């Protein structure tokens, strides 16, 4: 019999939560005539949580069956993690400030512009000084916010704050 590790116990718990969450979405009242209603996002989160929990459970079981091979992998991962710098208090405070600013300014500036600005600044704050690529950050933030905006407007038919763009 296989004894579950902490990861295994956590994955089983999260599997149960995801199933309960998915079942609970059936009690959400449909308020629109479109195919995508208020139950879409919670179901999507529940399915994602379920998939990730299954992956965690499989990984946990593999670690228990073959601890020697996974120990070597963990040592390699630890060496990679040790090479990176610890999270600074400055980056945590800047991230908190960026999130507060994003939420406060999104109704005024609008989703599209504010999301692009936020993503750029967040990537800049979190990247190491040697890995800061401003052109890449600009391209990723503009393309990402544009794709998200398009999906919400054209696929999900949801209204997003227009802000100064009207």
C-alpha positions as CSV (number, residue, x, y, z in Angstrom):
1,X,0.0,0.0,0.0
2,X,1.2,3.4,-0.9
3,X,1.3,6.1,1.8
4,X,0.5,9.5,0.4
5,X,3.0,12.3,1.0
6,X,2.0,15.9,1.8
7,X,1.7,16.6,-1.9
8,X,-0.5,13.6,-2.3
9,X,-2.8,14.6,0.5
10,X,-3.0,18.1,-0.8
11,X,-3.8,16.9,-4.3
12,X,-6.6,14.6,-3.1
13,X,-8.0,17.5,-1.1
14,X,-7.8,19.8,-4.1
15,X,-9.4,17.1,-6.3
16,X,-12.4,17.0,-3.9
17,X,-12.6,20.8,-3.8
18,X,-12.6,21.0,-7.6
19,X,-15.3,18.4,-8.0
20,X,-17.5,20.2,-5.4
21,X,-16.8,23.5,-7.1
22,X,-17.8,22.1,-10.5
23,X,-21.0,20.6,-9.1
24,X,-21.8,23.9,-7.3
25,X,-21.7,25.7,-10.7
26,X,-24.9,24.1,-11.6
27,X,-26.7,26.1,-9.0
28,X,-25.6,29.4,-10.6
29,X,-28.6,31.1,-12.1
30,X,-28.4,31.8,-15.9
31,X,-29.1,35.5,-16.4
32,X,-28.2,35.8,-20.1
33,X,-29.4,34.2,-23.3
34,X,-25.8,33.7,-24.5
35,X,-24.1,30.3,-24.4
36,X,-21.5,31.7,-21.9
37,X,-23.0,32.7,-18.6
38,X,-22.0,33.3,-15.1
39,X,-21.1,29.7,-14.6
40,X,-18.4,29.6,-17.3
41,X,-15.5,31.1,-15.3
42,X,-16.1,29.0,-12.1
43,X,-16.3,25.8,-14.2
44,X,-13.1,26.7,-16.1
45,X,-11.3,27.3,-12.7
46,X,-12.7,24.0,-11.4
47,X,-11.5,22.0,-14.4
48,X,-8.1,23.7,-14.3
49,X,-7.8,22.9,-10.6
50,X,-8.8,19.3,-11.2
51,X,-6.2,18.9,-14.0
52,X,-3.4,20.4,-11.9
53,X,-4.4,18.3,-8.9
54,X,-4.2,15.1,-11.0
55,X,-0.8,16.2,-12.2
56,X,0.3,16.8,-8.6
57,X,-1.1,13.4,-7.5
58,X,0.7,11.6,-10.3
59,X,4.0,13.4,-9.5
60,X,3.6,12.5,-5.8
61,X,3.0,8.9,-6.5
62,X,6.0,8.7,-8.9
63,X,8.2,10.3,-6.2
64,X,7.1,7.6,-3.7
65,X,7.6,4.7,-6.2
66,X,11.0,5.9,-7.3
67,X,12.5,8.2,-4.7
68,X,16.1,7.9,-5.9
69,X,15.4,9.3,-9.4
70,X,13.3,12.1,-8.1
71,X,15.9,13.0,-5.5
72,X,18.4,13.6,-8.3
73,X,15.9,15.8,-10.1
74,X,15.2,17.8,-6.9
75,X,18.9,18.4,-6.4
76,X,19.2,19.8,-9.9
77,X,16.1,22.0,-9.4
78,X,17.5,23.2,-6.0
79,X,20.7,24.2,-7.7
80,X,18.8,26.2,-10.3
81,X,16.7,27.9,-7.6
82,X,19.7,28.7,-5.4
83,X,21.3,30.5,-8.4
84,X,18.4,33.0,-8.5
85,X,18.1,35.8,-6.0
86,X,15.6,35.8,-3.1
87,X,12.5,37.9,-3.5
88,X,13.1,41.4,-2.2
89,X,10.7,43.4,-0.1
90,X,11.0,46.2,-2.7
91,X,9.6,44.0,-5.5
92,X,6.7,42.9,-3.2
93,X,5.8,46.4,-2.3
94,X,6.1,47.6,-5.9
95,X,3.9,44.7,-7.1
96,X,1.3,45.6,-4.4
97,X,1.4,49.2,-5.5
98,X,1.0,48.3,-9.1
99,X,-2.0,46.1,-8.4
100,X,-3.6,48.9,-6.4
101,X,-2.9,51.4,-9.1
102,X,-4.2,49.0,-11.8
103,X,-7.5,48.5,-9.9
104,X,-7.9,52.2,-9.2
105,X,-7.1,53.5,-12.7
106,X,-8.8,50.9,-14.8
107,X,-12.2,52.7,-14.8
108,X,-10.5,56.0,-15.8
109,X,-7.8,54.9,-18.3
110,X,-9.6,51.8,-19.5
111,X,-8.9,48.0,-19.7
112,X,-6.9,48.0,-22.8
113,X,-4.4,50.7,-22.0
114,X,-4.2,50.0,-18.3
115,X,-3.6,46.3,-18.8
116,X,-0.8,46.9,-21.2
117,X,0.8,49.5,-18.9
118,X,0.4,47.2,-15.8
119,X,1.9,44.2,-17.6
120,X,4.9,46.1,-18.8
121,X,5.6,47.6,-15.4
122,X,5.1,44.3,-13.6
123,X,7.5,42.4,-16.0
124,X,10.0,45.2,-15.5
125,X,9.7,45.0,-11.7
126,X,10.0,41.2,-11.5
127,X,12.8,40.7,-14.1
128,X,16.4,40.6,-13.0
129,X,18.4,43.7,-14.1
130,X,20.4,41.5,-16.4
131,X,17.3,40.1,-18.1
132,X,15.3,43.3,-18.6
133,X,14.3,43.5,-22.3
134,X,12.2,46.5,-22.7
135,X,11.2,45.8,-26.3
136,X,10.1,42.3,-25.4
137,X,8.2,43.5,-22.4
138,X,6.4,46.1,-24.6
139,X,5.5,43.6,-27.3
140,X,4.3,40.9,-24.8
141,X,2.2,43.5,-22.8
142,X,0.6,45.0,-25.9
143,X,-0.2,41.7,-27.6
144,X,-1.4,40.1,-24.4
145,X,-3.7,42.9,-23.5
146,X,-5.0,43.1,-27.1
147,X,-5.8,39.4,-27.2
148,X,-7.5,39.4,-23.8
149,X,-9.5,42.4,-24.8
150,X,-10.5,40.7,-28.1
151,X,-11.5,37.5,-26.3
152,X,-13.7,39.3,-23.8
153,X,-15.4,41.5,-26.3
154,X,-15.8,39.2,-29.3
155,X,-16.0,35.7,-27.9
156,X,-17.4,36.2,-24.4
157,X,-19.4,39.3,-25.3
158,X,-18.5,41.0,-22.1
159,X,-18.1,44.8,-21.5
160,X,-14.8,46.0,-20.3
161,X,-14.0,49.5,-19.0
162,X,-13.3,51.7,-22.0
163,X,-11.9,54.7,-20.1
164,X,-10.3,57.4,-22.2
165,X,-10.8,55.4,-25.4
166,X,-14.5,55.8,-25.0
